[in-house]
Amino acid sequence: MEREINYQITAEDAGLRAEQYLRRKGYSYQNLTQLKKMPESLLINGVWTYMRTPLAEGDLLTVHINEHESSPNIPAVSLPLDIVYEDEDIIIVNKPTGMPTHPSLNNYRNSLANALMYYFEQQKKPFIFRCTNRLDRDTSGLTVIAKHLVSSSILSGMAVRHEIEREYLALVRGSIQPPSGTVCAPIGRAGTSLIERKIDFENGEAAVTHFRKVEEKNGHSLVSLILETGRTHQIRVHMKYIGYPLIGDYLYNPDMEYITRQALHSYRLSFRHPITGEQIEFTAPMPEDMDRVLNPDFC
């Protein structure tokens, strides 16, 4: 994957070393180390230079990213791929339910990573799979993948600082009361299970979820949820904790009458573009299996 990123140096940044400037732009120390190993990865006004070179007002600083290798052990497989947005730095995909994000022992050739590896292989481009917001296999919706090491690092930092707003849609039985609120309850492992989680006020990690009822139909509530933290199974555990578990959730509420997977959809992502800084937002319509629960006569 090749990418050239240009920065025009202003009076405010004059005097900084190139490495200092890039650190302020969100580049990690690891990024700088990786760039040093790439040929002519840093140029000032078109001339190759060093990370410690001071910058002057009006300089054009160019970062040349050149990644020749692809992720190992991820076979390229032709699978359906719903791309919502793509540019030189990121790709946004609307992941279907039933598709794992990463390959695993039992899902080695049916993951989102496999599909993207095939997509880039057809373009004869190397690709390293770097997913910012991993979704569970049976959770549908939007996920963002970085296309190179710099966008990956910046997005990861944004995620840690809670600068990526993630809104989910979920279905629960009954009329959720109160219709909106915030769940602030720490989450930890449930016993020795590697998968299951529980509310754990003694040893759990802080977790905050904001919820709001969107509509109520056919004996169910459609709930909007916005995460402040990103704990494993956070929405599923928090909704069960307040008495409204997601329907179809085999692990926390095996209510399969209307749907056979957890009724959870990554509906909206909003964040600053990792390279341009522009505020961007994407949405994905609610999938048919969830819509049928609310509107059984129209699907």
N, C-alpha and C positions, 0 to 999 in steps of 0.2 A: 504494500500500500504506500503510495507516494503522495505527499501533500506539502505544498509551500504556503507558509503563513507569513504575511507581511505586517510589520508594525512601523508606523510613522512616529518618530521620536519628537515629543514636544518639549518646550522649555522646562516644564515641570519635571520631566524625567532626565534632562540633560545632566551628565556627570555620573549617572549610575553606571555600574558595570553591566554588561549584557546579561550576566547570570542574575544579578539583582533585579533587573527589569523583568526578566522572565519569571522569577519567583513571585513578583508582585502580580503577574498575569495569571498565576495559579499553577505554574509548572512545579512539579515536585523535584526534590533532589535526585530521585531516581530517574526522572525524565532527563535532567541535565546530564547525568552520568551516561544514559543511553544515547543521547544526542552526540556526546563527545566521541562515541565509538563509530558514528556514522560519518562517511566522507563528506566534507564540505557541508555540514549540517547547519552552520551558522555563518551568515554573510552580512556585512555592513556595506550598503551602497554597491552590492554586487561582488564584493571582494571577500574571500574567505577570511574568517577572523577567529579569535579565541573568546571563551566565555568571560574572561577577565578584562576584555577591552572596554574602555569607557565610551559611553555614547554621547553624541552631541546633538543639539537641537537641529532638526531637519534630516537627520540620518534615517535611512530606510533599513530596518533590521529584518532580515529574512531568516526564517527557520525552515530548513528543508528536512522533512521526515521521510525516511526511506526504509520501510520494513519489507524484507524479502521472504520471510518465513510465515507459514500458516500454523494455526494451532495444531499440535500433534494429537493423534488418537481421536480425532473427530472426523469420521467419514462423511464425505459429501453425499447427500441423499436428496433426490428430487421429491419435495414435499410442498403442499400448498403454503403460500407465503403472502400475507396481506400487508403490503408496505404502505403505511400511511404518509410517511415523509422520508426523504433522503437528501443529504447534501454531502460535501466532501468530508464532514466531520462526524456526523451521527446518522443513524437510521432508526426510525420509529416503526415498530411492527405491532399489528393487532393480532395477538396470539390466540389461536382457538383453544377451546377447552380440550383436555385430553392430551395435550402436547407438553411434555416436560421442557424446561428451559435448557438444561444441560443434559448430555448423555450420562447414563449410569449403567450399572451392570445389567439391569433388566429392561432398560430403555436406551439401547446403544445407538439405534439408527432412526429414531422417530422424534428427535428433539428439535427445538428451534435452532440450536447451534448447527445441527446437521443440515437443516434447510438453508441457513445463511451460508454455510460453507459451500453448498452446491451453487447457490446464487452467485457468489463471487468467483467460484471456479469456472463457471460458464463465461465470465468476463475476463478470465485468465489473470485474475488479481489475487495476490496473497491476502489472507484474512486471519486475524487473531480475534477470537470471540471474547468480547469484553462487555458483559451485560451489567447495566447500572441498577436496575430494579427487577430482580428475579421474581417471577411469579410461580406459584405452585402449579403443578401439572393441570389440575382441574379448575384453576382460576383463569378466566379469559381476559382479554383486553390488552391495553397499551403497555409496551415495555420499550426502553430506550437502550440502544447498543452503540458504543463508541467505535469509530472506524479506525482510530489510531491511538498511540500511546498518550498523546497530549490531551486529546478530548476525554479520554478515559480517566486520566488523573484529575482533571478539572471537575468532571461530573461526579467523581467519587468524593472529592472534597465538598462539593455542593450538597451531596446526599448526607454526609456526616454533619454538616451545618444546618440541615433541614431546609435547604433552599430550593428543593424540588417539591412542588406541591402535588400530591397524589390524591385524587378523589376516586373512590370506589362506589359501586352500586351493589346492594345486597338485598336479598329477600328473606323476610322472617314471617312466621305465622302471627296472625292477630293484629291488633292495633297497638303499635308501640307507644308506650307512655313512660315518661313524658315524650312529646314529639321531637325534642331536640335536647342535646346535652353533651357532656364530655365525660369520658371514662378515663380515669387516671388510676391505673392499677398495675403493679409490676408483674412481669411474666417470667417464669422459669420452667425448667424441664419437669415433666411429670414422672417421678420415680426414675427408673433406669431407661426409660424409653428414649430412643434417639430422635423420635419424631414428635410425639405428643407434648403439648405444653399446658401449663395451668397458671392460675393466679397464685403468686407466691410473695407475700408481703415481707418475708424474712430474707430470702436469698434471690428473689427475682430482679430483673433489670427494669428500670423505669420504662413505662409505656403509656402513651397518651393518644386517645382516639376521639375525634369529634363526630357526632352523629346528628342526622336531621331526617325526619320523615318526608319523603317526596310526594308519595301518594299511597292510598289504601284502596285495594280492589280485590275482589274474589277471596276474601278472608285472609289477605296477606298485606304486609306493609313493604313498600319499596323504600329503602333507606340509603341516603348518601352518607359516606364516611370519608373523613379527611384525616390522614395520619400525620402526627408530629414526630413519631418515632417509627422504626421499621423492624420490630421484633418478629421472630418466626410465628406465624399463625396469629398475629396480633388481633386482627378484626374478628376472626373466628372465636378466639378465646374471650375477648372483651364482650362480644355480643352474647355469648353464653353466660358470662358472669352477670350481666344485667337482666337475664331472664328471657332474652330473645335470640336464641341460637339460629344460625343460618340453616335454612332447610336444605336437605340433600347432603349434609356434611357427614360422611361416613365415620369420621373420627370423633366429632363432638356432638352430633345430633343426627343419627341415621333415620331421618324422616324423608323417605324416598317416594312419598305418594305422588308428588308433582314433578320432581326433578331428581336425577340420579347422580348429581355432583354438587359440591357446595355452590350455592347460588351467589357467586361473587364475581364481579366484573370490574377490571381496571378501566374506568370510564374516562378520566381526564388526567393529563400531565401538563404542568405549567412550570417553566423554568427559564433562566437566562441561557441563551446559546453559549456553549463553553468557549467558543472562539470569537464570535462577533459581539457578544454581550447583549444582543437583542432579546427582549422578552418574547417567548414563543409559547403557544398553547395548542394542544391537540385533544380531540375527543374521539371516542369510538362508540357507535350505537350499541345499545343493549342487545345481546345475542338472542336468537329465537327461542331457545329453551327457557330462558328467564322470562321473556315476554309472554310466552304461552301460559305461565302461571297466573299472570295478571289478566290476560285476555285470551282465555281458552277457546272462545268462539270465533276468533279472528285470525288464527294461525293454522 
